[in-house]
Structure formats: structure tokens, C-alpha cells
Amino acid sequence: MKRWLPFLIVNIIVSAATTLLVLTIWNRVNIPATYTVNPTSSINQTNTIPQIDSVLPPLDTPVITIANVFAAGDLQNELLIVERVGEGELNLSGWQIIDQDKNAFVFPAIELVKGQISIYSRTGSNTVNTLFWGSEAPIWSPGETVLIYDSAGQERASYVIP
């Protein structure tokens, strides 16, 4: 065993050095793609609704709904679920979520095909299906009405928080 110990230690060191070298080269050659969604929302936003160069679906066709609001009043867990109703892509750029206190969240450049998007009230890093409002205080309270307006300022969905 005493004869094998130096060879074993050298083998471990060479293996570790080789692995580190390969990983370093791999990271330099394969730069990871990063996706950044920059929300343009703020609390008590008073800006006018931006004009988006996209065709909006007819008002009589349901395209989006508010599925639920969870943990109203608890900033860390407060969550609004928006769900796509219908077929095809729905460009949400410039659409807004507004509460009774006129707090507004403006959707970033994002397209909703099917499924749901989660909007947390707190700060965080946006992903494909999770957005963060960036608030320092809870937005929602029981009994409050949540509204979604399209980029032309037309009401598309409403929900009363139980």
C-alpha cells in the first residue's frame, strides 16, 4: 500500500487539474446565453399607456383571465396568476395590471402562448413565466378588484380577490 499511495495522490492531482482545465476552456468557448426582461413598471405609475404596434384581438373575444391571487397582504408570497385563454400568441407588451389604489404593473415585451404567468409583488429576477412587480409593500388585499388593460387602454379582465 505504501508504494501505491504516491501514485494515487499524483493521479488525483492530475485528474483534478485536467478537469479544471477542461471546464475553464469550455466556459470560455461556450458563453451561456442570458435572457433579461426589463420591466418598465413602478408603484403608482402615472405614465400614459404606451402605444404598441401590434394588432389587438377583438374586445368580444376573451384572451386573458386572472386565475387567482395568492397570499394577499404578504409581500414575500403575494402572487397573481394570469392565464391565456384562446389560441395563438398574445403579445402582452404594454398591457397593464391595475389595482383599486391605481398601482400599475406594465408587462414587458413578452408573448403568452398557452398557460400561465406568475407575477410576484416583490422584487426578483424575471424569467419566461415568472415576473416580479418590484414593490416594497404588498399590493393586494381581500375584496380588492384587479383589472388588466390591453396596450390600447381597454379592459380585458377583472378579478375580485376573495
C-alpha positions as CSV (number, residue, x, y, z in Angstrom):
1,M,0.0,0.0,0.0
2,K,2.9,2.4,0.7
3,R,4.1,2.0,-2.9
4,W,0.7,2.9,-4.4
5,L,0.0,5.9,-2.2
6,P,2.2,8.4,-4.1
7,F,0.8,7.2,-7.4
8,L,-2.7,7.5,-6.1
9,I,-2.1,11.1,-4.9
10,V,-0.4,12.1,-8.2
11,N,-3.4,10.6,-10.1
12,I,-5.9,12.6,-8.0
13,I,-3.9,15.8,-8.6
14,V,-3.6,15.2,-12.3
15,S,-7.3,14.3,-12.7
16,A,-8.4,17.4,-10.8
17,A,-6.1,19.7,-12.8
18,T,-7.3,18.2,-16.1
19,T,-10.9,18.6,-15.1
20,L,-10.4,22.3,-14.1
21,L,-8.5,22.9,-17.4
22,V,-11.3,21.4,-19.5
23,L,-14.0,23.3,-17.6
24,T,-12.1,26.6,-18.0
25,I,-11.7,26.1,-21.7
26,W,-15.4,25.0,-22.1
27,N,-16.6,28.1,-20.2
28,R,-14.6,30.4,-22.4
29,V,-15.7,28.8,-25.7
30,N,-19.4,28.3,-24.8
31,I,-20.6,31.6,-23.4
32,P,-24.0,31.0,-21.8
33,A,-27.0,32.8,-23.3
34,T,-28.6,35.2,-20.8
35,Y,-32.1,36.4,-21.1
36,T,-33.1,39.7,-19.5
37,V,-36.6,41.0,-19.2
38,N,-36.6,44.7,-18.2
39,P,-39.9,45.6,-16.7
40,T,-40.9,49.2,-17.0
41,S,-43.3,49.2,-14.1
42,S,-43.4,51.1,-10.8
43,I,-45.8,51.6,-8.0
44,N,-48.4,54.4,-8.6
45,Q,-47.3,54.8,-12.1
46,T,-48.9,57.8,-13.8
47,N,-47.4,57.4,-17.3
48,T,-49.7,57.1,-20.3
49,I,-50.3,53.7,-21.8
50,P,-47.6,53.1,-24.4
51,Q,-48.7,52.6,-28.0
52,I,-47.7,49.2,-29.3
53,D,-47.6,48.4,-33.0
54,S,-49.5,45.1,-32.7
55,V,-52.9,44.0,-33.7
56,L,-55.2,43.5,-30.6
57,P,-57.8,40.8,-30.6
58,P,-61.4,41.9,-30.7
59,L,-62.9,43.0,-27.4
60,D,-65.7,40.4,-27.5
61,T,-63.1,37.6,-27.7
62,P,-61.7,36.5,-24.3
63,V,-57.9,36.3,-24.5
64,I,-56.7,36.5,-20.9
65,T,-58.0,35.9,-17.4
66,I,-56.8,36.4,-13.9
67,A,-56.8,32.9,-12.4
68,N,-56.1,33.7,-8.8
69,V,-54.3,36.0,-6.3
70,F,-52.5,34.1,-3.6
71,A,-51.3,35.4,-0.2
72,A,-52.8,38.8,-0.5
73,G,-51.1,41.1,2.0
74,D,-47.9,39.0,2.4
75,L,-45.2,40.7,0.2
76,Q,-42.9,37.7,0.1
77,N,-45.6,35.3,-1.1
78,E,-48.1,37.6,-2.8
79,L,-48.7,36.2,-6.3
80,L,-51.1,37.0,-9.2
81,I,-51.7,34.3,-11.8
82,V,-52.6,35.4,-15.3
83,E,-53.8,32.7,-17.7
84,R,-54.0,32.7,-21.5
85,V,-57.5,32.0,-22.9
86,G,-57.8,31.1,-26.5
87,E,-55.4,30.1,-29.2
88,G,-52.3,31.6,-30.7
89,E,-49.7,34.1,-29.3
90,L,-50.8,37.1,-27.3
91,N,-48.3,40.0,-27.2
92,L,-48.6,41.5,-23.7
93,S,-46.2,44.4,-24.3
94,G,-47.7,47.5,-22.8
95,W,-50.6,45.6,-21.1
96,Q,-51.2,46.7,-17.5
97,I,-52.4,45.2,-14.3
98,I,-54.0,47.9,-12.1
99,D,-55.5,47.7,-8.6
100,Q,-58.0,49.9,-6.9
101,D,-55.2,52.1,-5.5
102,K,-54.0,52.8,-9.1
103,N,-50.8,50.7,-8.6
104,A,-49.9,49.7,-12.1
105,F,-47.7,46.9,-13.4
106,V,-46.8,47.2,-17.1
107,F,-45.9,43.9,-18.9
108,P,-42.5,43.9,-20.5
109,A,-42.0,42.6,-24.1
110,I,-43.4,39.1,-23.7
111,E,-45.7,36.8,-25.6
112,L,-48.1,34.5,-23.9
113,V,-48.9,31.4,-26.0
114,K,-50.6,29.0,-23.6
115,G,-50.6,28.5,-19.9
116,Q,-50.0,30.9,-17.1
117,I,-47.7,33.7,-16.0
118,S,-47.0,34.3,-12.3
119,I,-46.5,37.9,-11.2
120,Y,-45.0,38.3,-7.7
121,S,-45.4,41.7,-5.9
122,R,-41.8,41.6,-4.5
123,T,-38.5,42.2,-6.3
124,G,-36.8,39.4,-8.1
125,S,-35.4,38.3,-11.4
126,N,-37.9,37.8,-14.3
127,T,-38.0,34.6,-16.1
128,V,-40.1,33.3,-19.0
129,N,-43.1,32.5,-16.9
130,T,-42.5,34.4,-13.7
131,L,-42.4,38.2,-13.5
132,F,-41.7,40.5,-10.5
133,W,-43.5,43.8,-9.8
134,G,-40.7,45.2,-7.7
135,S,-42.8,46.5,-4.9
136,E,-41.6,47.2,-1.4
137,A,-45.0,46.7,0.1
138,P,-47.9,44.3,-0.5
139,I,-50.2,45.3,-3.5
140,W,-53.3,43.2,-2.9
141,S,-55.9,43.0,-0.2
142,P,-59.0,40.8,0.1
143,G,-62.1,42.4,-1.6
144,E,-60.0,44.4,-4.0
145,T,-60.6,44.3,-7.7
146,V,-57.8,43.5,-10.1
147,L,-58.0,44.8,-13.7
148,I,-56.0,44.0,-16.8
149,Y,-55.9,46.6,-19.6
150,D,-54.5,46.0,-23.1
151,S,-52.0,48.3,-24.7
152,A,-54.9,50.5,-26.1
153,G,-56.3,51.0,-22.5
154,Q,-59.3,48.7,-23.0
155,E,-60.3,46.5,-20.0
156,R,-59.6,42.8,-20.8
157,A,-60.0,41.0,-17.5
158,S,-61.1,41.7,-13.9
159,Y,-61.0,39.7,-10.7
160,V,-62.2,40.3,-7.2
161,I,-59.8,38.9,-4.6
162,P,-61.7,36.7,-2.1
